[in-house]
Amino acid sequence: MMPQTPITLIKPAPVAVYVCLAVFLVSGCMTPPPKAPENVCGIFDEKRSWYRAAQRARDRWKTPVGITMSFIYQESGFRANARPEREWLLGVIPWKRKSSAKGYAQAIDATWKQYVKDAGDWFPDRTNFEDAVDFVGWYNQLSHRQLGIPFSAPRKLYLAYHEGQGGFARRSYKNKQWLKDVATKVSKRSGVYRAQLNECEAKFNRRWFRRLFS
């Protein structure tokens, strides 16, 4: 008599269930965005490691903290897993994304690969804030060197960030009024962040100094 195949009483879960579970577990590990993104002092109060990361990026690449933070606010709203929307096939089927941009800084694959080659740390990740803020600083340093854009000109830096150094040199933004409006908004926010930071940065530096010798 042939042995009978054991009867399973539990129906295997469909693949979609495992996919959803994996997405849930990964998203659960992501750092949530700050509660008060309009106030850079509130951001750094809530996320102390972000202030140190922004400081290190400033010291390494010379981009002011207010500028790097305003870029990230605009690009992702401080969401680690931000991605461009998907296109829709026939209006109902989710299709490919509009670009490969990903993470806090919305760095695309090719530019991120160049950053990793030129300046990245071990295993940098676009969903890691420290790596993302360093990327923004690195890119602005490139724009400064290649295009002569001063670090006191966040509007021009953002146009170069969005269009690429080559696009900025060709003035590809000239007929994109929506982009110029966004760049102006980024510039204004960087000024607000700078003014806020002037009021609270000493507090963060004192905390760092006390921890250093505690």
Disulfide bonds with the S-S distance in Angstrom:
Cys41-Cys200 2.11
